[in-house]
């Protein structure tokens, strides 16, 4: 089969590799649609280490091709959505409710639930082996198209969880720093959670326009104004929840500075290098602030619930697909996506 293989920093190629086989508790899914995530770009750049030879990617929609022993309630040919996070459902982490931090069968492990395209071959391929299939295959309702549900596997689940983990309540004021795909989903999530004011911050006009389209009440371009001062003016002092969706010192610090005393910074960014906490923005530790981090919630029940939100027409994320490629052209897609060319938000890859 064809697969997108990480060959080393800045090196990626579509190679012929052996088609996987399903072991006990596993399933093989024929991928019908996948995409590229910002984390995949971190891998390509060598900023997040994975082993050369790994098939990358962790977002996919597909059709069950093979079921391993012990997987019940599914059938070959069934359309399924598989989350980017594939918890085992049985370890201490999973049974404690921390599915994203699944311990690979024991205990807890930071990012342990992220296997596809990280610790095992991933989704930017013609076929993928799904671990713990019983816990991770989510049947797709017949009336929903691939593009309607693909983004639920990661960016929607992650973005929505930024609002959920941040504890957004009815009537809250929320600011979302960075309106890339995950930040846009966080903007949508804040509205779904009941925020009365959602402010989107970015420096890209196309992304600010999309934020407006998806429900931001106010958009701010950091290139031409003091965003922290403007957020405080708009809210009469600060927001209840600030969501950071980029992973830089500047956005983290700005998000912290926009908070009311007692407010929450919900961090979704993937950070590299050193991250500092300015004591003045943190009220020297006396402001009753909360800082929470979130890894994309996974598992079949999370995917089912998100698909129900789409089926109920509460959200439509298909406008985020701005470009489409065949798997054989995925290197071109990576260049476009990583360089943020031509107004790209998300790319749809069809094997």
Phi, psi and omega in degrees: 000166176267140180211149178271114190247132173283119184256353183144168180309127181068014181233124183213141180208155174270117186238160170274121180229166181289134176294134182288161176239149183277125171268187180301129178078006183247168175220150171255128180243129173280119186284126176256339177201137176217182183205179179248137179250159176301329177294326176298325178292320175302319178296312181302321182281355182081013181275339174232119190280128168227166183282134172305143183098354181281136169282125186266173178104144184215017179231125183199153167239144180195192182235133180298125180256329182204141177243129178280167178304137176094352179267117185237160177085005179233167179217150176301137182095354181280135177283135181219152170252134179242125180293156176295333177256126185240081180292153179281334180082358187233344183281174181300319179299312180297314183288347174268000178093006180255069186299324182293335183257032177311137187266029182055033176108349179204141172064212178232148180210125180303127182063018184298330181284348179272101182252309186299124180072016180228295178249355174213164184301141190253205200261352180274067187202176179281330178221152178219143176269122183261120178282156176047051189302326181301328182268353192229358176266116181249109180301139182266128175304141186303328185280354181261134179274161180306314184291339178286336187243344186304317185288349176291338183298329183217289193296323178290315178299319179291310181299313178300321183293337174298320177286321181295309181295328178287351178071034179301131181242163177306128178091357181290153168261132185228139171241139179241114179272121181088122181248044166286188184306315180289319178298321177297320178291328175294323176299314177298317181299321179297321177294317180298328182278351174108011178300140179270339178221122177238122181249126177255135182239132175195178177236017182241121186298322180295322180287324175294322177295320178293323177300318176298316182298325183270002170120004175295135179284324180223140173239141182235132177262112185293346182289336187239009182201163174278099188296319181300313180297321182290321177298317179294324178293315183294330186256357182074027175143331180158169182265162175281323181222130172245128180251124180256119189236028180235312179098040176234159177302318185296313182290322177299312182293319179297319178300317180296322183287344180272354187282143163293156166305135183085001181279171183239132170261116178256113188258123178248350186290153172261114188262147172226148185082201186266133176245124183250150180248104181292127188295327182291320179293337181263013181053038180056024179087009186246013186264009182056032177281155172238139171239121181235146175241156185217134167257143183319120173294138181233195181093157188291330180290321175299316180295320179299314181297318179294322177294328176294324176298319178291316181297327178280002178062032174280339181206144175227112183259002182299332177299344180287341176280102183261342182215152182226139183220158167276157180304323182296341181254022188292334177296321174297321179296319178298316180298314179300312185291315184290331180268359180052048181274156168056034177067025185294141171243295174226149178248139175263126181246123181246114180297000000 
